[in-house]
């Protein structure tokens, strides 16, 4: 019998050990130095509770079959069921899902929502798939996740390249398995099957609510600021419209095709109509066209990052020309860039606070589904503003008291919430 070399567990990297996950852990470790939490709780929170990898067989329209890898990572269920998006993207990985699940835990805790964090997705190229193929992919992925998801266990939501139709397919597939309608198993659904009004706009609107509150605390008027928005999708597009409504000047926006810039300000309504008709910002007239990387370095007062992870890095952070960065995306600023921005006196509104509007209204949707009692748009908007303002003020005050960055203060506050719950419950057995 061949000899099997004994290898210590500590010598082998864990499967979710990727640069993005290491970034999430590094932020956690830095915050721990200020959080004063129990060592056992800290050790537990360094790792996801559960990571699931599945293979998803899908029959394509041409009759062939393809296997897609799918993932779902549950970081912490200490406070309640886990919550997090489902994304379809060629770069989805276990490490990406683990990092995003950890950040979702802190986001929910910071807003004092009764959730832990989760994230999942399928590694595929949705732009190359038909609607029928996406439906078959979604329904089979849902079946593979049946042991994990549920309204009292883990509640998916839309994310990159998924939407309310994706959630409708997931809700229907789950409901068919249990024999009755379970609208509360997912959030971000169409209103006709238990979705909430204002859910689709919530993340982008929340970014602007937090940005406006930051301006108030800094002694600025939002209406006097020039803003650049990276991303013109569900988050960035809504944020740009909300900024325009408040009187701020939107100088530039971008999408997958690149960016458009005008030092005199853009007509956001016209941009929205153009994208609805043409699909992208490419060939939009009467503006200067710039690349996404050039857009990040345009002169402005407020830079809103509403696209992908790791957009501001050690390489471009020294050239950023703004006073305030608002993170509408998850993890758009690397640790090195964060340090450079801090040294330059540029305020960064951290993702776990700034883009928490989506999960907050998802929580409202879940509550409405459980009670079968629904609220109107203005009531939800008011409840969201109250939640975000409370979260922002707690972060700002903690940052001032302990002389921390807003990111560190947000993480410290969130970690204390989760660690306190873990300390009260204990670690079983």
N, C-alpha and C positions, 0 to 999 in steps of 0.2 A: 504493500500500500504506500502510495507516494506521501512523503512528509508534507504536512501543511504548516507553513510558517505562522507562528503566532504574532499577531500584530495588535498592539494596544489600540483601544478605541480612540484614545486621545491623539494617536498619530494619523488617523484617517479623517480628512475633512468630511463634514456632514453634507448630505446631498443638496441642501439649500444654500451652501456656502458659496455665495457669488459676490461680486463687488457691490451690488445694490443692497444685498442683505447685510454685508459688512458695514455699509454706510448707516443703515438703520440701527445696527448694534452699537456702532461707534457713538452715534447720537445718544443712545440709551445710556452707555457707559459714562459719557461726559455729564449727563444730567444726574446720574446716580450720586456723583460727588457732592451735589447740592440737595438731594432729595431726602436723605436721612431715613432710609427704609431698611427693613430687616433683610439680612444677608440671604436667608432662605427664599424670601419673596423675590428678591432681585435675581437670584439664580434661576428660579422657575420662569420668570418673565423674559429671560434671555432667549428662550427657545419656544417655537410653536408647540401647542398641545397635540396637534394632529396634522399630518400632511398626507394627502391622498393623490396618487397618480393613477390615471386610468387610460385605457386605449379605447378610442371611439370609432367604431366602424361606420362608414357612411357610403351609401351607394350614390355615385355621382350621376349626373343627367345622361352621360354617355353609356351608362350601364356598368362601368367599372367600379370597383370598391377601393377605398382608401382608408387607412388607419391614421387617425389624428391623436396625438398625445393630449390629454386633458389633466388639469390640476385643480385642487382645492386645498387651501391651507387655512387652518383654524388656529389663531394665535392664543386667544385666552377666552374662556367661558366663565371666568370668576364672577363677573358682574351680571351676566345674563347670556342669552343666545348670541352667537356670533353673527356679524353683519358685514357684508362686503360685496364688491362688484364682481361681475363675470366679464372678461375681455376676450375678444378674438383678435389675435395678432400673430405674425410670424415669429415674434421674439418672446412669446410667453414662456416662462420657465418656472421651475419650482422655487428658485431663489428669488425671482421677481415677486412671485405670489407671497412668499414668506415675508419679504420686506414690507410689501404693501399691507399685509395682514397685521403686522406689528404696528405700523403707523395708524391703521384703522382702530386698533385697540386704544391707542393714546387719544385719537380724535374723539371717539365715543366717550371715553372717560372724561376728557376735558370739558365736553359739553354736558356731562352728567346724564348721558343716555344709558339706559339699562342694557347695554350691549357690550360684547367683546368684538375683536376684529377678525375678519376673514378676507380672503381674496381667492379668486380662481380664474380659470380661463382655458382656452383651447388654442394650441399652436397651429394656426392655419392662416391663409391669406383670404380674408372675407371678400376683398374686392374682386377676387377671381372666382367667386362662388355665386351661383344663382340663388334666388330667394327660396326655391324648393330645396336646394342643397343645404342652405343655412337652417331651414326648418328641420330637416332630417338630422343634421348635426346637433342642433339644440335639444331635440327630443331624446336622442340617444344619450347625449351627455347628461341630461337630467336623470335618465334611468340609471346610469352608472353612479350618480351621486345620491341615489335614494337612501342608502344607509347613513348618509351624513347630513343632508339638508332636512328642514322641517321648521314650522313656525315657532317651535319651542327649542330648536337646536341650532340651526344655521339658516340665515335668510339672505339669498342672493339679491342682487340689484344690477342695473345696467352699468356698463363701464365702456372701455374703448371698443368701438365697432359693434356694440350691442345696444338695444333700445327697448322701447316699451313692447314692440312686437316680440322680441326675444323673450321678454319676461312673460308675455301672454302664453307663448308656447311652453315655457317652463311650468307655469301655473297649471295649464291644462293637462300636461303630461303627469305632473304630480297628482292632480285631482283624480285623473282616471285610474291611478294605481290604488288610491284609498277609497274611491267610490263616492265621493262627494266634493263639492267645490271648496277649495282652500285658498281663498285670495291672499291670506296673510303669509303664505309660504315664500312669496317674493314681493319686492317693492319696485316702483317705477313702472307699473302696469298701465294699460289704457284705463281711463276713467270708467268705461263701461263695465269693467270687471273688477272694480274695487280700487282703482288707482286714485291718487289724490290730485286735486287741482294744485297748481303751482309747483309740482314736483319737477317738471322738466326745466323750469327756470331757476330752481332753488340754489344750485351751486353757484352759477354766475351772479345771481342777485346777492347771494351771501358774500361773495368776494367783495362786491362794492359796498355792502353794509359794513364789513370789517374795515375796508379801506377808508370809508367816510369817518368811522369812529376813530381811526388812527389819526386822520387829519385833524379832527377836533382836539385830540389830546396833544398833538404837536403844535396847535395854534394856527393851522392852515385852514383855508376854505377850499373844499373839493372843487367847487365851480371855477376856481382860478388856476387849476392844475392842468398841465398838458400830459396826456397819457398815451403810452404805447402798449398794445395788447398783442402778445404772441399767442396765436390760436384764434380762430373765428368760428369755432364749432359750438357745441351745446353750452360750454362754459364761457369761452372768450367772446362769442357772439352776443350772448345775453349780457355779459359784463360790459361790453362796449355800448350796448343800447342803454343800460342802466346809467353808465357814466354820462352819456349824452343827455339823458333826461334830467340829470342833476346839474347840468350846465358845464361839465368838464369838457375840455377839448380833446377829442380822440385824434391823435396825430398819425398813428399807423396801426395796422392790424395785419395778421398773416394767417395763411392756411397751408396745406400741404404743397401748394404750387408756389409759395413765396409770399412776400409782403408787399403792401402798398403804403405809400407815405406822402403826406402833404403837410408842410410846416404851418399851413393856415387851418388845418383841421379837415377831417373827412365827414361826409354825409353818411352816417351809419345806416339810416333807413335805405338809402340808395344802394349801399354796399350789400345789405341784406337781400334786397330785391335782385341784385345782379347775381349773387351766389345761388339764389333759389332758381334762377333761370339758366345760368351757365355752369353751375356745379362748383366752380372755384373762382378765386380772385384773379386768375390769369387773364391778361388782356383788359383788365378794368381800365377805363380811359381817364385821361386828365390827371394822372398822379405819377409819382416816381415809383418804379418797381424796384424792390430790394430783395435780397435773399433773407432767409430766416436768421442766419447768423448776423447779417448786417443790421437787421431790425433790432436785435438785442442791444446794439451799441449806439442807437440813435439818441440824440439829446432829448430829454423829457424830464418831467417831474416824477411821474409814477410809471413804473414798468410792471405790467401784469403778465405773469407767466401762466398760460392756460393751455399748454401743449403737452410735452412729454417730460420724462425724468431727465436729470443731469444736463440741463440746458446752459446754466451758468457754471463755469469751471474755473480752475486756476488759470487757464489760458486766456479767457475773455473777461473775467471779472475785473481786472484792472482797467478795462476800457469802457465799462458800463457808465453811462452818463445820466444818472437819475438820482433822486433823493430818497425814493422809497420803492422797494420791491414787494409785490404782493403775489404770493404763491397760490395761484388757482389750480395748478397741477400738483400731483404728488411727487415729492422728491426732485424738484427742478433745479435745486442748487446743491452742488457738491459741498462736502465739508471744507475743502480748501477754498472754494469760492466764498463760502459763508464767512470764513476768517478774513479774507481779503475785503469783503464788503464791510464787515465790522470795523476793520482798521481804517477804512475810508469814511466812516461815519454814515454809511447808507443803511437805513432802517429796513429790516426784512420782516414782513408779516408771514409767519410760518404756515406751512400747508395744513398742519393738523388743526389749526384754528381757522385759517382764511377760507379753505374750501369745504368746511364742515356743513355748509348749508344743505348740501345734497343728502347726507346721511341724517341730518336733523329732520328734514321733511319726509324722508323715508321712514323715520321713527313715527312721525305723525300719521303716515299712511298705514303703517302696521297697527297702530293703536285704533285708528278708525275702522280698519278691517275687523279687528278683534271684537269691537263693540258694535259693528254694523251701524255706525252713526258718523255722518260725514260733515265736515266744516266747509265754510266758503273760503274763497281766495283771500279776502282781506283778513279774516281771522287767522289763517295759516301764516300769511306774511307777517302779521303782528307778532305771533308766537315765535316765528323764526328770528325776527329782529330782537326780541327779548332774550332769547337763548344766546344769540351771538354777542349781543352787547354784554350780557353777564359774563360770558366766557372771556371776551376781550378784556374787560375791566379787571377780572381776577388775574389774568396773565400780566397785564400792564403793571398792576400794583405789586405783584410778586417780583417782577423784573426790577422795579424801583427799590423795593425793600432789600433784595439780595444782590443788587447790582449785576443782574444777568441780562443776556440778550433775550429778546422776545421768544426766540426758538427754545432756548434753554428753560426759560420760565414756563412755557407751554408744556414742555416735556416733563419738567419737575412736577407741575401741578397734576398732570395726567397720571404720572407714575405713582404719585402719592395716593390718588384715588383708587387705582387698581391694587396697589400694595396694601392699602388699608382694608379693602374687601378680602384680599387673600389672607391677611393676618387674622381677620375676624372669623373666616371660615376654617382656616387651617389647611394643611395639605394631607389629603386622604391617602392611605390609611394612617 
